[in-house]
Every structure is written in structure tokens, then in C-alpha cells.
Amino acid sequence: MAAEVLDTKGLNCPLPILKARKALSVLQAGQVLEVLATDPGSMADFEAFCRQTGCELMESGEDDGVYRFVIKNV
Amino acid sequence: MSAQTDLANAKSMSIIVTKGTLDWAYPPFILATTAAAMDVKVSMYFTFYGLPLLLKKLDLKVSPLGNAAMKMPMGGGHVGMPNMLAMLPGATAGTSKMMKNLMKQKGVAPLEDLRDAAVDLKVDMIACQMTMDLFEYSLDDMIAGPRLGGAATYMESALAADINLFI
């Protein structure tokens, strides 16, 4: 269960990543953030973001134009 | 993740920011904020026409004059503006307004918001002292955060950086 859900629908690059980073920075390590986005680039971007920061991308997917990412904080 | 990048072994990036039009202002700030969000230590060096991007009040503009690659989406196609029209009074203001409306419509952040994010993420901003003198600005004209420096100050951050960009 996500500790917080972040809705970035309608926002374009780089806002979903910047807002996710901000949200993660106030969560504890191990807590989970769920991000919703409509930016098609967010799929590749959140994968890269998690690889580089060490956060765990637990789930990612797209449903009806809305991308969803479940990220475990480091 | 901590609120800001403070890793002794973090990767680093330096960007020289030389252009201050509405379009060219974006790439350095998008990259700087995203890199900082990914725990990269970022330094931005503002010189010549990039320096006014640090002014408290921004009024960014883009001109279609001499910009043959600039095509705006219109009625399902893309439309450019001939130079003969682009040179008329109001063409730059009108194009800038159109671009800002388009950005808003597409969820692109206002440049001011990205700049605020850069400050929040502790991006090291250096205002070129020579350009400050040349164009008669003082730090009082600028947002809080930037420090003053010259080429040697830039070199010090660039020599330590993994990525150096000139935009």
C-alpha cells in the first residue's frame, strides 16, 4: 500500500520526476510512493530515475493513457 | 531520499548558460533540475544573454525572425512565419504569448517554476562577474541564491564534473 499517491496527470517533462523526487524526499526509506502521469516519456524516465537513484520501481504500467509507477524509497 | 543532494561521491554536471530567450532558457533548467533530482551535483554558470535568466522578474521572449525551424502547430499542421512578417512590430510579443499559451496547454512548467526548483534542489548558480559589469547588473537585481564568479570559478567546477555542457 502506497504511503502517498502523487498525481502528475497533465504535467510534462520534467515535472513528474521533479515532483516525485520532492515527494520521496519527505518519505522514510522503504515507504512507497505511487505516481500517476500522462506524459508518455515518463515510462522511460521513471525507469532511468529509479536505476540511477537506487529507488525500487516495484510496478509500472499504462491504463487508458494513464501511466502508474509504484516506487519504493531508498 | 534526502531533501537535497549532499553526497560526497555524487556525480556532477556543469552547464554554461549563454542564451536567455524563452526557448533556449528551458534546456539548461530542465537538465539541471532533473539531474539534481537524480542526486547529481549541478553547477550552472550564467554568462552573456544567459545572465538575465537570474533576474527577479522574468519576461522571456522568443522571436520567429531568422528562425526557419520554428513551426507552431496550427489547425492540424505546422506553420512558420516569414521573416518579412517576423520583423513587424508586435511579432515577437505575439509569438512569445502564443508559445507561452502552448506551453501552459501542454503542461510544460513555467521557467520561473523550474528556476525555483533549481534553487530548492541546491543547484550551485554562478553569475558571471564580467557580464554583470558589462550589462550593468548587480546581485540586488537577481533572485537569492546565485554567487558571483569568473572563468576560474567555472573551471574549478568544470574540472571536477563528469558532464560539462555549453548551452
gemmi code that builds the backbone of each chain (N, CA, C; Angstrom):
import gemmi

chains = {
    "A": [
        ("MET", (0.859, -1.210, 0.000), (0.000, 0.000, 0.000), (0.886, 1.248, 0.000)),
        ("ALA", (0.601, 2.147, -0.934), (1.440, 3.340, -1.052), (1.203, 4.299, 0.121)),
        ("ALA", (2.308, 4.867, 0.618), (2.204, 5.859, 1.691), (1.628, 7.164, 1.148)),
        ("GLU", (1.843, 7.374, -0.158), (1.346, 8.611, -0.767), (1.083, 8.374, -2.253)),
        ("VAL", (0.047, 9.023, -2.764), (-0.224, 8.966, -4.197), (0.012, 10.357, -4.770)),
        ("LEU", (0.848, 10.413, -5.801), (1.187, 11.689, -6.432), (0.569, 11.732, -7.826)),
        ("ASP", (-0.306, 12.692, -8.042), (-0.986, 12.813, -9.327), (-0.291, 13.875, -10.178)),
        ("THR", (0.394, 13.446, -11.236), (1.051, 14.412, -12.127), (0.386, 14.412, -13.501)),
        ("LYS", (-0.847, 13.980, -13.557), (-1.530, 13.916, -14.854), (-1.611, 15.318, -15.477)),
        ("GLY", (-1.316, 15.399, -16.766), (-1.361, 16.683, -17.471), (-0.045, 17.434, -17.443)),
        ("LEU", (0.882, 17.012, -16.593), (2.168, 17.707, -16.494), (3.193, 17.083, -17.438)),
        ("ASN", (4.039, 17.935, -17.961), (5.025, 17.500, -18.939), (6.419, 17.452, -18.312)),
        ("CYS", (7.326, 16.820, -19.025), (8.722, 16.680, -18.610), (9.306, 18.036, -18.255)),
        ("PRO", (10.040, 18.214, -17.172), (10.482, 17.186, -16.214), (9.643, 17.163, -14.933)),
        ("LEU", (8.428, 17.743, -14.968), (7.674, 17.931, -13.721), (7.330, 16.626, -12.986)),
        ("PRO", (6.909, 15.551, -13.683), (6.608, 14.335, -12.922), (7.809, 13.839, -12.098)),
        ("ILE", (8.990, 13.881, -12.675), (10.194, 13.447, -11.959), (10.507, 14.399, -10.801)),
        ("LEU", (10.425, 15.706, -11.064), (10.748, 16.675, -10.013), (9.787, 16.539, -8.835)),
        ("LYS", (8.501, 16.351, -9.146), (7.506, 16.228, -8.070), (7.664, 14.899, -7.333)),
        ("ALA", (8.031, 13.859, -8.065), (8.258, 12.563, -7.418), (9.450, 12.653, -6.468)),
        ("ARG", (10.496, 13.300, -6.927), (11.679, 13.460, -6.081), (11.327, 14.203, -4.780)),
        ("LYS", (10.518, 15.269, -4.953), (10.124, 16.066, -3.793), (9.313, 15.205, -2.813)),
        ("ALA", (8.401, 14.421, -3.361), (7.557, 13.569, -2.518), (8.404, 12.506, -1.819)),
        ("LEU", (9.364, 11.910, -2.536), (10.214, 10.873, -1.953), (11.108, 11.436, -0.847)),
        ("SER", (11.485, 12.698, -0.995), (12.432, 13.268, -0.029), (11.797, 13.468, 1.347)),
        ("VAL", (10.469, 13.439, 1.430), (9.850, 13.558, 2.756), (9.328, 12.207, 3.266)),
        ("LEU", (9.448, 11.167, 2.425), (9.066, 9.825, 2.883), (10.273, 9.135, 3.531)),
        ("GLN", (9.967, 8.174, 4.384), (11.044, 7.389, 5.004), (11.561, 6.358, 3.990)),
        ("ALA", (12.771, 5.875, 4.241), (13.308, 4.778, 3.424), (12.392, 3.563, 3.572)),
        ("GLY", (12.081, 2.926, 2.435), (11.219, 1.741, 2.471), (9.748, 2.073, 2.253)),
        ("GLN", (9.381, 3.344, 2.445), (7.987, 3.729, 2.177), (7.756, 3.784, 0.673)),
        ("VAL", (6.495, 3.654, 0.291), (6.170, 3.505, -1.127), (5.381, 4.707, -1.644)),
        ("LEU", (5.798, 5.178, -2.818), (5.118, 6.290, -3.484), (4.486, 5.774, -4.775)),
        ("GLU", (3.229, 6.151, -4.982), (2.568, 5.815, -6.239), (2.445, 7.092, -7.055)),
        ("VAL", (2.886, 7.039, -8.317), (2.843, 8.213, -9.182), (1.933, 7.943, -10.373)),
        ("LEU", (1.037, 8.879, -10.652), (0.193, 8.801, -11.842), (0.637, 9.885, -12.808)),
        ("ALA", (0.739, 9.545, -14.095), (1.213, 10.511, -15.082), (0.558, 10.257, -16.430)),
        ("THR", (0.523, 11.307, -17.254), (0.041, 11.138, -18.624), (1.143, 11.405, -19.646)),
        ("ASP", (2.310, 11.822, -19.163), (3.446, 12.088, -20.051), (3.983, 10.751, -20.581)),
        ("PRO", (3.883, 10.506, -21.901), (4.323, 9.217, -22.447), (5.814, 8.958, -22.209)),
        ("GLY", (6.587, 10.045, -22.038), (8.022, 9.885, -21.769), (8.299, 9.402, -20.356)),
        ("SER", (7.273, 9.445, -19.506), (7.506, 9.118, -18.096), (7.873, 7.651, -17.901)),
        ("MET", (7.444, 6.792, -18.814), (7.760, 5.369, -18.684), (9.282, 5.172, -18.688)),
        ("ALA", (9.935, 5.696, -19.712), (11.390, 5.577, -19.791), (12.063, 6.380, -18.673)),
        ("ASP", (11.484, 7.545, -18.368), (12.122, 8.435, -17.389), (12.105, 7.864, -15.977)),
        ("PHE", (10.991, 7.276, -15.563), (10.940, 6.733, -14.204), (11.823, 5.495, -14.064)),
        ("GLU", (11.951, 4.724, -15.159), (12.869, 3.584, -15.123), (14.311, 4.080, -14.903)),
        ("ALA", (14.685, 5.119, -15.671), (16.041, 5.669, -15.546), (16.250, 6.301, -14.171)),
        ("PHE", (15.243, 7.033, -13.721), (15.328, 7.692, -12.408), (15.585, 6.656, -11.306)),
        ("CYS", (14.833, 5.571, -11.347), (14.981, 4.551, -10.301), (16.327, 3.838, -10.403)),
        ("ARG", (16.766, 3.529, -11.629), (18.083, 2.896, -11.800), (19.184, 3.772, -11.215)),
        ("GLN", (19.089, 5.072, -11.456), (20.177, 5.968, -11.045), (20.146, 6.305, -9.567)),
        ("THR", (18.966, 6.349, -8.979), (18.884, 6.768, -7.573), (18.867, 5.584, -6.624)),
        ("GLY", (18.640, 4.386, -7.151), (18.586, 3.221, -6.278), (17.210, 2.950, -5.715)),
        ("CYS", (16.240, 3.792, -6.051), (14.860, 3.513, -5.657), (14.388, 2.271, -6.428)),
        ("GLU", (13.455, 1.547, -5.820), (12.980, 0.335, -6.486), (11.669, 0.614, -7.214)),
        ("LEU", (11.663, 0.365, -8.533), (10.423, 0.506, -9.299), (9.669, -0.818, -9.171)),
        ("MET", (8.735, -0.852, -8.229), (8.052, -2.102, -7.909), (7.045, -2.499, -8.981)),
        ("GLU", (6.348, -1.485, -9.494), (5.356, -1.737, -10.554), (5.360, -0.558, -11.501)),
        ("SER", (5.099, -0.833, -12.793), (4.843, 0.263, -13.725), (3.928, -0.264, -14.817)),
        ("GLY", (3.101, 0.615, -15.328), (2.189, 0.192, -16.374), (1.350, 1.345, -16.877)),
        ("GLU", (0.575, 1.061, -17.921), (-0.258, 2.094, -18.527), (-1.678, 1.566, -18.668)),
        ("ASP", (-2.630, 2.398, -18.329), (-4.020, 2.009, -18.477), (-4.803, 3.207, -18.982)),
        ("ASP", (-5.311, 3.107, -20.196), (-6.156, 4.167, -20.763), (-5.449, 5.532, -20.759)),
        ("GLY", (-4.174, 5.519, -21.152), (-3.437, 6.784, -21.252), (-2.842, 7.283, -19.946)),
        ("VAL", (-3.096, 6.582, -18.856), (-2.530, 6.997, -17.572), (-1.443, 6.000, -17.155)),
        ("TYR", (-0.252, 6.528, -16.936), (0.873, 5.713, -16.506), (0.912, 5.693, -14.984)),
        ("ARG", (1.262, 4.527, -14.448), (1.278, 4.367, -12.999), (2.601, 3.739, -12.588)),
        ("PHE", (3.232, 4.358, -11.609), (4.522, 3.865, -11.129), (4.456, 3.686, -9.614)),
        ("VAL", (4.922, 2.548, -9.147), (4.978, 2.299, -7.704), (6.456, 2.200, -7.320)),
        ("ILE", (6.872, 3.156, -6.506), (8.311, 3.314, -6.226), (8.581, 3.158, -4.737)),
        ("LYS", (9.537, 2.272, -4.422), (9.947, 2.132, -3.019), (11.150, 3.026, -2.765)),
        ("ASN", (11.014, 3.871, -1.752), (12.046, 4.866, -1.449), (13.316, 4.224, -0.886)),
        ("VAL", (14.450, 4.879, -1.150), (15.706, 4.421, -0.528), (16.029, 5.299, 0.679)),
    ],
    "B": [
        ("MET", (15.013, 9.107, 0.267), (15.900, 10.109, -0.330), (15.896, 11.366, 0.539)),
        ("SER", (17.045, 12.044, 0.631), (17.074, 13.272, 1.413), (16.534, 14.412, 0.559)),
        ("ALA", (16.245, 15.530, 1.223), (15.618, 16.655, 0.522), (16.533, 17.257, -0.530)),
        ("GLN", (17.820, 17.130, -0.324), (18.727, 17.699, -1.303), (19.948, 16.809, -1.503)),
        ("THR", (20.591, 17.012, -2.639), (21.775, 16.228, -2.944), (22.918, 16.662, -2.045)),
        ("ASP", (23.437, 15.742, -1.266), (24.547, 16.084, -0.389), (25.456, 14.868, -0.272)),
        ("LEU", (25.788, 14.290, -1.405), (26.602, 13.084, -1.394), (28.022, 13.432, -1.803)),
        ("ALA", (28.957, 13.029, -0.951), (30.355, 13.353, -1.223), (30.824, 12.709, -2.528)),
        ("ASN", (30.259, 11.525, -2.849), (30.705, 10.808, -4.041), (29.710, 10.950, -5.198)),
        ("ALA", (28.841, 11.972, -5.128), (27.836, 12.142, -6.176), (28.502, 12.489, -7.501)),
        ("LYS", (27.873, 12.061, -8.593), (28.306, 12.504, -9.912), (27.995, 13.991, -10.024)),
        ("SER", (28.663, 14.675, -10.946), (28.418, 16.119, -11.041), (28.338, 16.568, -12.492)),
        ("MET", (27.665, 17.693, -12.675), (27.459, 18.255, -14.020), (27.591, 19.765, -13.944)),
        ("SER", (28.259, 20.344, -14.921), (28.282, 21.805, -15.004), (27.685, 22.217, -16.341)),
        ("ILE", (26.943, 23.318, -16.316), (26.315, 23.830, -17.535), (26.666, 25.307, -17.673)),
        ("ILE", (27.144, 25.695, -18.848), (27.311, 27.118, -19.143), (26.034, 27.570, -19.837)),
        ("VAL", (25.374, 28.570, -19.279), (24.103, 29.057, -19.811), (24.353, 30.384, -20.513)),
        ("THR", (24.250, 30.377, -21.851), (24.614, 31.582, -22.602), (23.437, 32.241, -23.316)),
        ("LYS", (22.278, 31.603, -23.276), (21.158, 32.157, -24.040), (19.951, 32.386, -23.148)),
        ("GLY", (19.220, 33.464, -23.394), (18.148, 33.846, -22.479), (16.789, 34.017, -23.132)),
        ("THR", (16.610, 33.460, -24.330), (15.279, 33.563, -24.930), (14.378, 32.473, -24.341)),
        ("LEU", (13.076, 32.635, -24.536), (12.097, 31.722, -23.933), (12.391, 30.265, -24.259)),
        ("ASP", (12.751, 29.991, -25.502), (13.024, 28.605, -25.901), (14.344, 28.087, -25.315)),
        ("TRP", (15.400, 28.878, -25.449), (16.720, 28.416, -25.012), (16.882, 28.408, -23.504)),
        ("ALA", (15.985, 29.054, -22.787), (16.078, 29.049, -21.325), (15.728, 27.677, -20.768)),
        ("TYR", (14.953, 26.901, -21.508), (14.464, 25.629, -20.974), (15.509, 24.517, -20.833)),
        ("PRO", (16.255, 24.202, -21.890), (17.153, 23.041, -21.767), (18.066, 23.067, -20.540)),
        ("PRO", (18.748, 24.189, -20.237), (19.618, 24.135, -19.057), (18.851, 23.907, -17.756)),
        ("PHE", (17.678, 24.530, -17.627), (16.939, 24.367, -16.367), (16.279, 22.993, -16.262)),
        ("ILE", (15.817, 22.450, -17.374), (15.248, 21.100, -17.341), (16.328, 20.098, -16.927)),
        ("LEU", (17.492, 20.207, -17.555), (18.569, 19.268, -17.243), (19.106, 19.464, -15.831)),
        ("ALA", (19.253, 20.716, -15.426), (19.808, 20.984, -14.092), (18.891, 20.438, -13.004)),
        ("THR", (17.582, 20.696, -13.123), (16.657, 20.252, -12.077), (16.530, 18.728, -12.081)),
        ("THR", (16.455, 18.139, -13.266), (16.312, 16.685, -13.329), (17.561, 16.001, -12.780)),
        ("ALA", (18.722, 16.506, -13.165), (19.974, 15.929, -12.659), (20.036, 16.040, -11.139)),
        ("ALA", (19.692, 17.207, -10.631), (19.731, 17.394, -9.170), (18.750, 16.442, -8.493)),
        ("ALA", (17.596, 16.211, -9.136), (16.611, 15.279, -8.578), (17.129, 13.846, -8.592)),
        ("MET", (18.121, 13.588, -9.443), (18.719, 12.247, -9.533), (20.041, 12.194, -8.770)),
        ("ASP", (20.192, 13.093, -7.802), (21.368, 13.110, -6.928), (22.663, 13.480, -7.638)),
        ("VAL", (22.547, 14.221, -8.723), (23.746, 14.737, -9.383), (24.007, 16.142, -8.828)),
        ("LYS", (25.260, 16.419, -8.553), (25.635, 17.740, -8.060), (25.729, 18.663, -9.281)),
        ("VAL", (24.956, 19.730, -9.297), (24.859, 20.552, -10.508), (25.349, 21.977, -10.267)),
        ("SER", (26.092, 22.464, -11.248), (26.543, 23.846, -11.222), (26.133, 24.509, -12.529)),
        ("MET", (25.545, 25.708, -12.447), (25.154, 26.451, -13.656), (25.916, 27.776, -13.676)),
        ("TYR", (26.544, 28.052, -14.803), (27.318, 29.294, -14.941), (26.598, 30.196, -15.948)),
        ("PHE", (26.088, 31.325, -15.478), (25.255, 32.214, -16.324), (26.095, 33.342, -16.886)),
        ("THR", (26.228, 33.356, -18.204), (27.053, 34.382, -18.831), (26.354, 34.967, -20.047)),
        ("PHE", (26.765, 36.165, -20.448), (26.141, 36.907, -21.557), (24.616, 36.853, -21.487)),
        ("TYR", (23.932, 36.405, -22.528), (22.466, 36.523, -22.536), (21.790, 35.502, -21.635)),
        ("GLY", (22.580, 34.615, -21.066), (22.026, 33.689, -20.078), (21.879, 34.354, -18.718)),
        ("LEU", (22.690, 35.368, -18.471), (22.684, 36.014, -17.152), (21.312, 36.574, -16.750)),
        ("PRO", (20.584, 37.239, -17.668), (19.269, 37.786, -17.267), (18.261, 36.719, -16.809)),
        ("LEU", (18.548, 35.446, -17.020), (17.652, 34.397, -16.509), (17.656, 34.359, -14.983)),
        ("LEU", (18.579, 35.092, -14.374), (18.625, 35.152, -12.909), (17.890, 36.374, -12.362)),
        ("LEU", (17.401, 37.247, -13.242), (16.697, 38.447, -12.774), (15.434, 38.060, -12.011)),
        ("LYS", (15.099, 38.873, -10.999), (13.926, 38.565, -10.163), (12.680, 38.404, -11.020)),
        ("LYS", (12.466, 39.372, -11.919), (11.259, 39.317, -12.746), (11.647, 38.932, -14.168)),
        ("LEU", (11.135, 37.799, -14.609), (11.452, 37.338, -15.962), (10.354, 37.753, -16.936)),
        ("ASP", (10.764, 38.157, -18.113), (9.795, 38.435, -19.181), (10.404, 37.854, -20.461)),
        ("LEU", (10.372, 36.519, -20.554), (11.096, 35.851, -21.631), (10.340, 35.939, -22.956)),
        ("LYS", (11.115, 36.078, -24.004), (10.506, 36.192, -25.326), (11.252, 35.313, -26.329)),
        ("VAL", (10.535, 34.971, -27.392), (11.161, 34.234, -28.478), (10.748, 34.905, -29.780)),
        ("SER", (11.720, 35.072, -30.687), (11.422, 35.716, -31.958), (11.453, 34.699, -33.098)),
        ("PRO", (10.467, 34.766, -33.977), (10.496, 33.874, -35.143), (11.456, 34.390, -36.231)),
        ("LEU", (11.998, 35.601, -36.052), (12.850, 36.209, -37.080), (14.153, 35.421, -37.241)),
        ("GLY", (14.386, 34.979, -38.452), (15.618, 34.249, -38.735), (15.621, 32.851, -38.145)),
        ("ASN", (14.454, 32.394, -37.682), (14.374, 31.053, -37.085), (13.520, 30.169, -37.993)),
        ("ALA", (14.165, 29.695, -39.060), (13.433, 28.950, -40.086), (12.882, 27.623, -39.578)),
        ("ALA", (13.428, 27.139, -38.469), (12.992, 25.845, -37.942), (11.778, 25.970, -37.032)),
        ("MET", (11.371, 27.206, -36.743), (10.280, 27.399, -35.782), (8.923, 27.285, -36.477)),
        ("LYS", (8.248, 26.188, -36.205), (6.915, 25.962, -36.772), (5.963, 25.694, -35.622)),
        ("MET", (4.899, 26.468, -35.557), (3.928, 26.275, -34.477), (2.778, 25.399, -34.980)),
        ("PRO", (2.276, 24.515, -34.100), (1.136, 23.690, -34.508), (-0.103, 24.557, -34.700)),
        ("MET", (-0.737, 24.363, -35.828), (-1.916, 25.195, -36.121), (-2.841, 24.435, -37.058)),
        ("GLY", (-4.071, 24.274, -36.639), (-5.085, 23.626, -37.470), (-4.661, 22.268, -37.996)),
        ("GLY", (-3.985, 21.488, -37.173), (-3.572, 20.146, -37.586), (-2.247, 20.114, -38.318)),
        ("GLY", (-1.761, 21.270, -38.771), (-0.461, 21.323, -39.449), (0.545, 22.123, -38.629)),
        ("HIS", (1.591, 22.559, -39.289), (2.600, 23.372, -38.623), (2.910, 24.586, -39.480)),
        ("VAL", (2.922, 25.755, -38.846), (3.046, 26.996, -39.595), (4.236, 27.809, -39.095)),
        ("GLY", (5.075, 28.232, -40.031), (6.179, 29.125, -39.710), (5.811, 30.548, -40.093)),
        ("MET", (6.633, 31.488, -39.662), (6.351, 32.891, -40.000), (7.444, 33.427, -40.917)),
        ("PRO", (7.064, 33.958, -42.091), (8.081, 34.521, -42.985), (8.813, 35.689, -42.299)),
        ("ASN", (10.094, 35.847, -42.613), (10.873, 36.922, -41.993), (10.259, 38.297, -42.205)),
        ("MET", (9.634, 38.498, -43.371), (9.009, 39.797, -43.664), (7.943, 40.148, -42.624)),
        ("LEU", (7.252, 39.124, -42.126), (6.236, 39.351, -41.080), (6.869, 39.373, -39.697)),
        ("ALA", (7.876, 38.493, -39.519), (8.501, 38.355, -38.200), (9.186, 39.644, -37.752)),
        ("MET", (9.528, 40.522, -38.713), (10.216, 41.755, -38.351), (9.248, 42.873, -37.984)),
        ("LEU", (7.959, 42.642, -38.160), (6.986, 43.702, -37.868), (6.832, 43.907, -36.355)),
        ("PRO", (6.507, 45.141, -35.937), (6.290, 45.383, -34.501), (5.195, 44.460, -33.971)),
        ("GLY", (5.434, 43.880, -32.832), (4.425, 43.015, -32.210), (4.589, 41.545, -32.543)),
        ("ALA", (5.400, 41.242, -33.563), (5.539, 39.835, -33.973), (6.206, 39.011, -32.867)),
        ("THR", (7.239, 39.590, -32.243), (7.939, 38.865, -31.178), (7.032, 38.696, -29.959)),
        ("ALA", (6.340, 39.782, -29.592), (5.441, 39.706, -28.426), (4.336, 38.684, -28.673)),
        ("GLY", (3.767, 38.724, -29.884), (2.677, 37.809, -30.213), (3.132, 36.363, -30.224)),
        ("THR", (4.290, 36.125, -30.823), (4.831, 34.755, -30.879), (5.146, 34.241, -29.479)),
        ("SER", (5.697, 35.127, -28.655), (6.046, 34.725, -27.286), (4.797, 34.341, -26.512)),
        ("LYS", (3.747, 35.139, -26.686), (2.497, 34.864, -25.990), (1.919, 33.518, -26.462)),
        ("MET", (2.002, 33.311, -27.769), (1.488, 32.063, -28.347), (2.266, 30.867, -27.786)),
        ("MET", (3.575, 31.011, -27.711), (4.417, 29.929, -27.184), (4.100, 29.653, -25.720)),
        ("LYS", (3.909, 30.719, -24.937), (3.599, 30.536, -23.514), (2.238, 29.867, -23.335)),
        ("ASN", (1.268, 30.255, -24.153), (-0.051, 29.615, -24.088), (0.039, 28.136, -24.419)),
        ("LEU", (0.832, 27.845, -25.464), (1.010, 26.458, -25.885), (1.654, 25.637, -24.763)),
        ("MET", (2.650, 26.219, -24.131), (3.343, 25.531, -23.032), (2.385, 25.237, -21.881)),
        ("LYS", (1.566, 26.226, -21.568), (0.606, 26.066, -20.472), (-0.369, 24.939, -20.797)),
        ("GLN", (-0.842, 24.979, -22.045), (-1.803, 23.979, -22.513), (-1.213, 22.567, -22.455)),
        ("LYS", (0.095, 22.444, -22.701), (0.731, 21.126, -22.744), (1.353, 20.722, -21.414)),
        ("GLY", (1.117, 21.501, -20.371), (1.636, 21.129, -19.057), (3.137, 21.311, -18.898)),
        ("VAL", (3.719, 22.185, -19.737), (5.144, 22.499, -19.587), (5.280, 23.543, -18.479)),
        ("ALA", (6.200, 23.315, -17.557), (6.348, 24.218, -16.407), (6.763, 25.612, -16.853)),
        ("PRO", (6.222, 26.658, -16.211), (6.774, 27.989, -16.450), (8.250, 27.984, -16.046)),
        ("LEU", (9.067, 28.735, -16.760), (10.502, 28.737, -16.474), (10.765, 29.135, -15.021)),
        ("GLU", (9.941, 30.051, -14.512), (10.088, 30.501, -13.125), (9.994, 29.322, -12.148)),
        ("ASP", (9.087, 28.374, -12.441), (8.909, 27.217, -11.555), (10.139, 26.312, -11.581)),
        ("LEU", (10.703, 26.127, -12.778), (11.904, 25.295, -12.879), (13.070, 25.959, -12.151)),
        ("ARG", (13.122, 27.278, -12.264), (14.187, 28.016, -11.582), (14.037, 27.889, -10.061)),
        ("ASP", (12.796, 28.004, -9.576), (12.552, 27.809, -8.135), (12.980, 26.409, -7.711)),
        ("ALA", (12.662, 25.423, -8.562), (13.032, 24.042, -8.251), (14.549, 23.906, -8.183)),
        ("ALA", (15.247, 24.588, -9.089), (16.717, 24.538, -9.090), (17.264, 25.104, -7.781)),
        ("VAL", (16.662, 26.189, -7.312), (17.095, 26.778, -6.034), (16.813, 25.798, -4.894)),
        ("ASP", (15.611, 25.208, -4.888), (15.235, 24.241, -3.842), (16.183, 23.047, -3.814)),
        ("LEU", (16.604, 22.621, -5.008), (17.463, 21.437, -5.108), (18.943, 21.774, -4.916)),
        ("LYS", (19.193, 23.023, -4.495), (20.559, 23.469, -4.170), (21.508, 23.409, -5.366)),
        ("VAL", (20.983, 23.705, -6.554), (21.864, 23.843, -7.716), (22.763, 25.052, -7.479)),
        ("ASP", (24.039, 24.877, -7.699), (25.000, 25.962, -7.495), (24.944, 26.893, -8.705)),
        ("MET", (24.448, 28.108, -8.497), (24.319, 29.046, -9.613), (25.400, 30.121, -9.486)),
        ("ILE", (26.125, 30.305, -10.577), (27.199, 31.287, -10.590), (26.878, 32.350, -11.634)),
        ("ALA", (26.834, 33.603, -11.206), (26.604, 34.712, -12.128), (27.952, 35.239, -12.583)),
        ("CYS", (28.139, 35.333, -13.885), (29.414, 35.795, -14.453), (29.645, 37.261, -14.094)),
        ("GLN", (30.719, 37.495, -13.352), (31.020, 38.849, -12.883), (31.248, 39.809, -14.057)),
        ("MET", (31.946, 39.343, -15.071), (32.234, 40.218, -16.219), (30.941, 40.640, -16.908)),
        ("THR", (30.007, 39.696, -17.076), (28.735, 40.038, -17.717), (27.919, 40.983, -16.834)),
        ("MET", (27.998, 40.787, -15.519), (27.311, 41.695, -14.589), (27.802, 43.124, -14.812)),
        ("ASP", (29.119, 43.286, -14.938), (29.706, 44.611, -15.176), (29.294, 45.139, -16.541)),
        ("LEU", (29.414, 44.266, -17.551), (29.161, 44.662, -18.931), (27.741, 45.190, -19.113)),
        ("PHE", (26.779, 44.469, -18.587), (25.377, 44.849, -18.775), (24.802, 45.616, -17.577)),
        ("GLU", (25.678, 45.981, -16.655), (25.298, 46.815, -15.509), (24.170, 46.222, -14.680)),
        ("TYR", (24.415, 45.028, -14.184), (23.509, 44.412, -13.214), (24.231, 44.298, -11.878)),
        ("SER", (23.447, 44.206, -10.805), (24.036, 43.897, -9.505), (23.290, 42.702, -8.927)),
        ("LEU", (23.861, 42.094, -7.906), (23.217, 40.919, -7.298), (21.848, 41.279, -6.731)),
        ("ASP", (21.635, 42.580, -6.420), (20.317, 43.024, -5.919), (19.226, 42.827, -6.975)),
        ("ASP", (19.621, 42.815, -8.247), (18.636, 42.625, -9.331), (18.242, 41.155, -9.464)),
        ("MET", (19.028, 40.283, -8.846), (18.879, 38.846, -9.085), (18.110, 38.163, -7.957)),
        ("ILE", (17.602, 36.969, -8.249), (16.980, 36.156, -7.215), (18.032, 35.785, -6.163)),
        ("ALA", (17.573, 35.408, -4.985), (18.507, 34.977, -3.945), (19.065, 33.608, -4.321)),
        ("GLY", (20.329, 33.406, -4.111), (20.924, 32.099, -4.392), (22.210, 32.175, -5.178)),
        ("PRO", (22.244, 32.861, -6.359), (23.468, 32.882, -7.159), (24.636, 33.537, -6.420)),
        ("ARG", (25.853, 33.018, -6.740), (27.061, 33.668, -6.261), (27.793, 34.218, -7.467)),
        ("LEU", (28.727, 35.130, -7.213), (29.475, 35.736, -8.311), (30.741, 34.945, -8.582)),
        ("GLY", (31.151, 34.928, -9.846), (32.401, 34.255, -10.160), (32.828, 34.545, -11.585)),
        ("GLY", (34.056, 34.194, -11.888), (34.590, 34.364, -13.226), (34.953, 33.022, -13.833)),
        ("ALA", (35.752, 33.086, -14.887), (36.106, 31.872, -15.625), (36.808, 30.846, -14.737)),
        ("ALA", (37.634, 31.313, -13.812), (38.353, 30.375, -12.950), (37.383, 29.638, -12.023)),
        ("THR", (36.343, 30.354, -11.594), (35.325, 29.725, -10.740), (34.602, 28.635, -11.512)),
        ("TYR", (34.260, 28.948, -12.772), (33.635, 27.928, -13.629), (34.577, 26.741, -13.809)),
        ("MET", (35.848, 27.050, -14.109), (36.817, 25.975, -14.373), (36.933, 25.023, -13.194)),
        ("GLU", (36.892, 25.588, -12.000), (37.022, 24.732, -10.817), (35.885, 23.711, -10.752)),
        ("SER", (34.651, 24.169, -11.052), (33.541, 23.204, -11.010), (33.578, 22.293, -12.232)),
        ("ALA", (33.987, 22.827, -13.382), (34.015, 22.010, -14.601), (35.066, 20.911, -14.529)),
        ("LEU", (36.225, 21.225, -13.934), (37.298, 20.227, -13.854), (36.899, 19.039, -12.988)),
        ("ALA", (35.997, 19.294, -12.054), (35.575, 18.216, -11.155), (34.328, 17.501, -11.668)),
        ("ALA", (33.751, 18.012, -12.771), (32.452, 17.493, -13.200), (32.569, 16.317, -14.161)),
        ("ASP", (31.594, 15.422, -14.087), (31.542, 14.287, -15.012), (30.972, 14.714, -16.356)),
        ("ILE", (30.089, 15.724, -16.331), (29.437, 16.208, -17.553), (29.594, 17.714, -17.605)),
        ("ASN", (30.038, 18.230, -18.757), (30.098, 19.680, -18.944), (29.330, 20.043, -20.203)),
        ("LEU", (28.343, 20.914, -20.051), (27.532, 21.312, -21.204), (27.628, 22.804, -21.449)),
        ("PHE", (27.578, 23.173, -22.717), (27.543, 24.584, -23.115), (26.240, 24.775, -23.874)),
        ("ILE", (25.340, 25.575, -23.291), (24.033, 25.741, -23.931), (23.799, 27.212, -24.228)),
    ],
}
model = gemmi.Model(1)
for chain_id, residues in chains.items():
    chain = gemmi.Chain(chain_id)
    for i, (resn, *xyz) in enumerate(residues, 1):
        res = gemmi.Residue()
        res.name, res.seqid = resn, gemmi.SeqId(i, " ")
        for name, pos in zip(("N", "CA", "C"), xyz):
            atom = gemmi.Atom()
            atom.name, atom.element = name, gemmi.Element(name[0])
            atom.pos, atom.b_iso = gemmi.Position(*pos), 0.0
            res.add_atom(atom)
        chain.add_residue(res)
    model.add_chain(chain)
structure = gemmi.Structure()
structure.add_model(model)
structure.setup_entities()
